[in-house]
Structure formats: C-alpha cells, structure tokens
C-alpha cells in the first residue's frame, strides 16, 4: 500500500504526505529562496545553519525532486501585455484531454479542471483586447466539447504571489 495516497487515487500527483518529508532545514531553504531565488549558497548557508556544500546538495535535491523551481517571474504589463483575464469554460467530454490541449496554447498560463459553475479555468495574458478575442475564437470556443466561455478581465491586480511555501 502506498504511503503517499497518490497511487490509491491513481493520479500520480504529489500529496501533502510526500511533502511532509521536508525537515525544518529544507523548509528554511525554501523560505529563503522564495524571498531571493538568486541568493548565493555562501549567503544561504549561515541562514539555515549548514555548510555551503550541504546547502548546494539540498537545493539540488529539492529541484531534482520537483519540489522547487527557481525561475524569473516577469510583470506582463511592463512587457506590453495589457490584458490579463480568467476564462471560465463550460465543457463536456474528457476534461483532462481538453485541459491538456488548452495547456499547449502559449497565451494560456494556467489551466485547471474545476468543480462548480465552470469545468475549466484558464488564465491568459494577451497584448490587447483583439489578441484576447483571437485567442477565444481560435483556441478556446472552437474546440469540441466547449459549450461556453465566460471572460473575467482583470481591471486591477492587487496581489499575486507564489510564496505559499511549506505550510
């Protein structure tokens, strides 16, 4: 019997039980990297109480295990993408297959299968309203199984963070 619960559900996805294997030092490393992902190991090591070599090994283990990604996050508005929106999709059929197809679209940054009023939620970043309309017509509404799409254009983004850490 699997101890992480994923095999029983057949999802293959990580579960909190698997993540619970992180010790306090791993959690401290994650917290520090979320604050500054470019922090040198020489600066990180004393903050978490390890040698530089030990920190390097732990960070690499976290990356290799898929628990951590160190990436550059850009500001879409400063890059000229003036329209951000969430799109609620009502669909039928194989939702995972539809989600996979939508996830392959460059302009779509976030795809999740949901329960409730919408079957899928998509987050998109577009250059302007015409690009959003093209995306809707060319990549979303035309797909088999899509019955409707409701667009929620962002007027103001107050908070967007990726710092949920190791709660």
Secondary structure, DSSP 8 states (H G I E B T S, - for coil): --SSSHHHHT-----HHHHTT--HHHHHHHHHHHH-TT--HHHHHHHHTS-HHHHHHHHHHHHHTTS--------TGGGT--EEEEEEEEE-S-HHHHHHHHHTSTTEEEEEE-SSS-SEEEEEEESSHHHHHHHIIIIITTSTTEEEEEEEE-S---------TT-
